[in-house]
Amino acid sequence: MTMTDVGVKPIPVYTPPADGKPRNAVDAKWMRLHRAMLNRSARLAKKKADEVEDSDRH
């Protein structure tokens, strides 16, 4: 199988600042999204625990 170039540009990978401090709005947005992604499993577990606790009260 032969691959040919059809004029598609590669998307550059975003890399956050080395010191972890946002430099502009793009950095701030990326860091918010990244923190949200890291905390997602904890938020889902807390939500599920709250739902179980609420169902025990009724």
N, C-alpha and C positions, 0 to 999 in steps of 0.2 A: 504494500500500500504506500502510495506516495503522497506526502503532505505538500501543499502549495500555499504560498502566501497570498491571501486575498485582501490585504490591506487592513487587517485587524490589528489595532495597537494593543500591546499588553497593558494591563492595569497595574500601576505601581502599588506596591504593598505599603500601607501606612505604618510608620514606626513612630512611637511616641518619643518625646524628648527624654534624653538619658537621665536627667535629674528628676523627672516625674512632675515638673511644673508646667502647666499649659502655657504656650506662647501666644496662641490666638484662639479664635472661636472653634476652629476645627479640632485643635488639641483638646479644648475643654469638652466638646461634644463627644469625642472619642473616649476620653477618660470617664465621662459619665456613663456611657454605654458599656464600657469595659467593667466598671464597678458593678453596674446592674447585672451584667452577665455573671460575674463572679459570685454575687449574692443571691442569684436566682434559686438555687437549690435550697438555701436556708430560708428564703421567703416562702417557697412552696411548702416546705416542711412545717413552718410556723403556721401557715394558713390551714394546713390539714389538721394540725394539732388543735387549733382554735375551733375548727368545725367539729371535731370529735368531742371536745370539751363542751361546746354548746349543745350537742345532741345528748350528752349525759345529763345536762341540767333539766331537760324537758321530761 
